[in-house]
Amino acid sequence: RMWHYTEGIENFAPVWDKHAIRILPGPSSLWFDATGKRLPVPLWPGFDTLGTLEHIMSTGYDYSWFVLTQKIIEKEFALSGSEQNPDLTGKDLKLLAQRLGKGAPAPVEAFKEKGVDFIVRDTLDELLEEMAARSGYVPFDAQTVRAEVRAHDRAITNDFGKDAQLNMVRQARHYKGDKIIRVASPHQFQDPSAGPLIAVKLNILTRKSLGGIHTDLDGRVLDPSGAPIPGLYAAGEATGFGGGGVHGYRALEGTFLGGCLFSGRNAGRSSSTL
Ligand SMILES: Cc1cc2nc3c(=O)[nH]c(=O)nc-3n(C[C@H](O)[C@H](O)[C@H](O)COP(=O)(O)OP(=O)(O)OC[C@H]3O[C@@H](n4cnc5c(N)ncnc54)[C@H](O)[C@@H]3O)c2cc1C
């Protein structure tokens, strides 16, 4: 078993061979498969990695597209990796405070400028033309993407619209934390003041293997027949991702450390009663 991400971009300054970076996206980008069909509800950015992976691979093509605006990239794009977050890695509060200011964080802006997966254009026609050009032999349907962007822009002016993604974005902004640092205010993609328009070609990125030593809930290591091996315990990632997968196969991001500590506590308690 492997854990993959669906928002992989090629690193323009790789630390190792074939080094990819993951975008940690906010919810406002429109997400299309390689042929230009919008991903089905609820496969919005940042919602269901495994569901989205399954869907993308079922299209027959192993990449997809985000379409967004400058306004969205500034507020909603974060990049995974310590070298992409010098403020956090370096515990630099001054640098961290810049995330609240105008403009995208410098590492995000650098990817926008230099990354091979990014297209930045002033008009939707220009953007679609370049997306089609980069699709090679894949039948990219620019008309469908254009219609989706127009429908999105129409729905912006209607507080009672039926676009589920837009309604969810509005809902997310009810939480102050998200409103301030994570979710852009809804706007028309073709509003020049929100531009330029951006498309990002997203590749499948392989993150880690999920296997590990088989244990029971007390952290006792099990032999191939399922019987505990006397006196042998295991905990944390060694027992499978996030502490033996205690949060399930579709575990949310950020829940791994907790599961590792929890499985360590269980193994410790159980072994101390020996
Ligand atoms: C880049 C990255 C980002 C992550 N982000 C998050 C996040 O945001 N939220 C979250 O919940 N989880 C996150 N995780 C996962 C989380 O960090 C791990 O699940 C957790 O730290 C694993 O803890 P552990 O104690 O099981 O293993 P580890 O922390 O890997 O500890 C194993 C220790 O064993 C030592 N060791 C190995 N071999 C030997 C040996 N032979 N002898 C002695 N010592 C040895 C190693 O040096 C290491 O110190 C992230 C992981 C990575 C890699």
The ligand as a Gaussian input file, in Angstrom:
#p B3LYP/6-31G(d) Opt

LIG

0 1
 C        7.553000      15.545000       6.074000
 C        6.572000      14.981000       7.054000
 C        5.501000      15.747000       7.478000
 C        4.605000      15.232000       8.408000
 N        3.585000      16.031000       8.827000
 C        2.763000      15.579000       9.779000
 C        1.744000      16.424000      10.314000
 O        1.612000      17.591000       9.925000
 N        0.921000      15.920000      11.260000
 C        1.038000      14.641000      11.716000
 O        0.258000      14.234000      12.580000
 N        1.992000      13.829000      11.233000
 C        2.855000      14.268000      10.287000
 N        3.847000      13.444000       9.813000
 C        3.924000      12.069000      10.335000
 C        4.523000      12.023000      11.738000
 O        5.588000      12.923000      11.821000
 C        5.019000      10.596000      11.983000
 O        3.931000       9.728000      11.820000
 C        5.572000      10.442000      13.412000
 O        6.529000      11.399000      13.720000
 C        6.189000       9.058000      13.538000
 O        6.615000       8.892000      14.875000
 P        7.349000       7.564000      15.296000
 O        7.793000       7.775000      16.690000
 O        6.520000       6.389000      14.981000
 O        8.620000       7.454000      14.314000
 P        9.856000       8.436000      14.156000
 O        9.521000       9.818000      14.602000
 O       10.355000       8.211000      12.761000
 O       10.854000       7.851000      15.213000
 C       11.629000       6.699000      14.967000
 C       12.966000       6.942000      15.659000
 O       13.699000       5.727000      15.649000
 C       15.042000       6.041000      15.355000
 N       15.688000       4.828000      14.857000
 C       15.550000       4.237000      13.655000
 N       16.295000       3.125000      13.577000
 C       16.899000       2.990000      14.787000
 C       17.777000       2.011000      15.331000
 N       18.178000       0.962000      14.644000
 N       18.181000       2.218000      16.598000
 C       17.781000       3.258000      17.344000
 N       16.939000       4.208000      16.863000
 C       16.516000       4.062000      15.607000
 C       14.971000       7.146000      14.348000
 O       16.180000       7.869000      14.298000
 C       13.818000       7.956000      14.925000
 O       14.253000       8.918000      15.863000
 C        4.764000      13.925000       8.893000
 C        5.844000      13.145000       8.467000
 C        6.744000      13.662000       7.567000
 C        7.919000      12.804000       7.132000

